[in-house]
Structure formats: structure tokens, C-alpha cells
Amino acid sequence: MKKIAVLLIVFVLTAGLSFAQEEREIELINVELGLGFPVHWSKGIHNDTFYIFNSGYKNPDDTKGFGEDITVTANTSFGVGITFNFTRIIGLSIDGDFFFGGKLAGFSAPTSDYISLFGANVFLGPTFYVYNDNKLRIPLSVGVHMYYFADDIWVPELNASTPETGKGAWLNRTDLQLGAVLSIGVQFHFNSGIYVFSKTQVALDFVRFHSIKGWYTTDVSNAASFVYNDKMDIVHLGVNWGIKPVIGIGITY
């Protein structure tokens, strides 16, 4: 039994020495390129005067109404992130992504076409390495979040019972939101120069700057005859949320 015990101890020590790795110094800079799918949900108020006017029943000068505004954006995004590592435990990260869209049609009454769509997310904050060795790292980040969204959309005649070609409104909407974000991910390092990663960011935005501008026409023979122009900016305090899963490749320097 003693011989077996000695052999087991020798085996364990030999295996440990065989698989032991020399601890590598953490890199100064990590650069990440990733594909994500950001989904962002916002709820607030907007000026619904253009709906009242475009319905053909009221004059826009008679009523200034405010209606509920719910906006959801979801699209594939391309992002770039940079982390400056101070130690094996903490670093500073900045991360941004951009998403685009065009000619996205809806087939309900009224129908609508996005002629252009642009959005972006930006994150800045410290990163803490919950686990960190030569092959596997688990970064946890917290910080400030910025969300931006802008689109141009054509809204046809809102009175679906009497649709008329050329009657409708062009709308331009923009959103700028600020809040906090939490991000957690996993990195698999192949060597000292490259790795793959997966992470998920969850954002809560509390301040929303919402702007909408519209051009209207009631001339069915000339859709370019704009007769009304309204612009409104709203600062809205509330809870808007976003989630963004990301996969990608990282390069270390």
C-alpha cells in the first residue's frame, strides 16, 4: 500500500509539473472587433400634432397634443472596443458599435418606409477581471452608456378609409439617451496575441433627449408641397433599457 501511495504522489506531482504554465504578464492594450445584436426599448411622450393634422380632421394650429411614444430598435451592429489594462485585475474600457438600415417597409394601415436609419451605442468604464489566467478570462465591466438613434420615415395618409396618393408626412426623429451599463463576458486566449470572446451588455438609460421634425402635404398632385413644419425637443426622465450580446475576436498588444 505504501508503494502504491508513493507512486500516486509521484504521478500527481509529475502531472502537475507537466501541465503547469508560466504566468504571463497581462497585455497593456486589448483591441476587440465584434458583431452584436443590440435591442433598445424606449418609452416617453411625443408631439402627436402631425397625426392630428395628417388625418385631415383638424388644423394643426388648433390642437397641440402629446401622445405616448414607444420606440424599439433592433439590428445587427459592428463594434470596436479597447481596454487599457493597468494590472491583472483592473483596466479601463471604451466600447462602441454602429448599426444601419434602409427601406424597411411595414404593411399595415398606415404603411411606412424607413428611408434611412442609424444608431450607435457607446460605453466607458472600468473593467474587473473576475478570473484571469493564460487561457481563460472573465471580464466584468460597469460604467456610463450612451445610445443614439436617428431615422427618416414617410407616413402616408393616416385616414385609411380614404387613402390618397401623395398625401402624408415626412418625419425625422432623433434620440440621445444616457445611463449606466453592466457587461460580463468570457475570453478564450489561443496565445499571447489573439483570442475570441463573447459578452453581453445590459444598459439602463435614465435621461432621454427626444426630437421630432415633420413636413406635411395635402396636395395629392404634388407630394413635394410641404405646408407644415414642426420641431419639438423633449427631455424625458424615465427608465429605458437595452441589451446587446456580442461575439468577436480580440488582439493583444
LINFEN-V580664 format. One record per backbone hydrogen bond with DSSP energy under -1.0 kcal/mol. CO is the residue of the C=O (numbers start at 1). NH is the residue of the N-H. E is the energy in kcal/mol with one decimal. If there is no record, write none. Layout:
BEGIN
{{CO	NH	E} {CO	NH	E}}
END
This chain:
BEGIN
{{1	5	-2.7} {2	6	-2.6} {3	7	-2.5} {4	8	-2.3} {5	9	-2.3} {6	10	-2.5} {7	11	-2.4} {8	12	-2.6} {9	13	-2.5} {10	14	-2.4} {11	15	-2.7} {12	16	-2.4} {13	17	-2.2} {14	18	-2.0} {15	19	-2.1} {16	20	-1.0} {28	85	-2.3} {29	253	-2.7} {30	83	-2.5} {31	251	-2.9} {32	81	-2.4} {33	249	-2.3} {34	79	-2.8} {35	247	-2.1} {36	77	-2.6} {38	75	-1.2} {39	243	-2.3} {40	73	-2.2} {41	241	-1.3} {42	71	-2.0} {44	69	-2.6} {46	67	-2.4} {48	52	-1.9} {49	53	-3.0} {50	54	-2.3} {51	55	-1.3} {53	56	-1.4} {59	62	-1.8} {65	48	-1.2} {67	46	-2.4} {69	44	-2.9} {71	42	-2.3} {73	40	-2.6} {77	36	-2.1} {78	98	-2.0} {79	34	-2.1} {80	96	-2.2} {81	32	-3.0} {82	94	-2.3} {83	30	-2.2} {84	92	-2.2} {89	129	-2.8} {90	86	-1.8} {90	87	-1.9} {91	127	-2.7} {92	84	-3.1} {93	125	-2.3} {94	82	-2.7} {95	123	-3.0} {96	80	-2.4} {97	121	-1.6} {98	78	-2.1} {99	119	-2.2} {101	117	-1.3} {104	114	-1.8} {106	112	-1.1} {112	106	-2.3} {113	154	-1.7} {114	103	-1.7} {116	152	-1.7} {117	101	-1.6} {118	150	-2.6} {119	99	-2.3} {120	148	-2.7} {121	97	-2.2} {122	146	-2.5} {123	95	-2.5} {124	144	-2.4} {125	93	-3.0} {126	142	-1.7} {127	91	-2.2} {128	130	-1.0} {128	140	-3.0} {131	138	-2.6} {135	189	-3.0} {136	133	-2.1} {137	187	-2.8} {138	130	-2.3} {139	185	-1.9} {140	128	-3.5} {141	183	-2.8} {143	181	-2.0} {144	124	-1.9} {145	179	-2.1} {146	122	-2.4} {147	177	-2.9} {148	120	-2.3} {149	175	-2.7} {150	118	-2.6} {151	173	-2.0} {152	115	-2.1} {152	116	-1.2} {153	171	-2.9} {155	169	-2.5} {158	160	-1.5} {159	162	-1.6} {164	167	-1.7} {167	157	-1.1} {168	217	-1.8} {169	155	-3.4} {170	215	-2.5} {171	153	-2.6} {172	213	-2.3} {173	151	-2.1} {174	211	-2.5} {175	149	-2.1} {176	209	-3.1} {177	147	-2.3} {178	206	-1.9} {178	207	-2.0} {179	145	-2.5} {180	204	-2.8} {181	143	-1.6} {182	202	-2.9} {183	141	-3.3} {184	200	-2.2} {186	198	-2.0} {187	137	-2.0} {188	196	-2.0} {193	252	-1.7} {194	190	-1.6} {194	191	-1.2} {195	250	-3.7} {196	188	-2.7} {197	248	-1.9} {198	186	-2.8} {199	246	-2.8} {200	184	-1.8} {201	244	-2.6} {202	182	-2.4} {203	242	-2.2} {204	180	-2.6} {205	240	-2.8} {206	238	-2.1} {207	178	-2.2} {208	236	-3.2} {209	176	-1.8} {210	234	-3.0} {211	174	-2.6} {212	232	-1.8} {213	172	-2.9} {214	230	-1.2} {215	170	-2.7} {216	227	-3.1} {217	168	-1.1} {219	222	-1.1} {222	225	-1.7} {224	226	-1.5} {228	216	-1.2} {230	214	-1.6} {232	212	-1.7} {234	210	-3.0} {236	208	-2.3} {240	205	-3.3} {241	41	-3.1} {242	203	-2.9} {243	39	-2.6} {244	201	-2.1} {245	37	-1.6} {246	199	-2.3} {247	35	-2.7} {248	197	-2.1} {249	33	-2.7} {250	195	-2.1} {251	31	-2.9}}
END
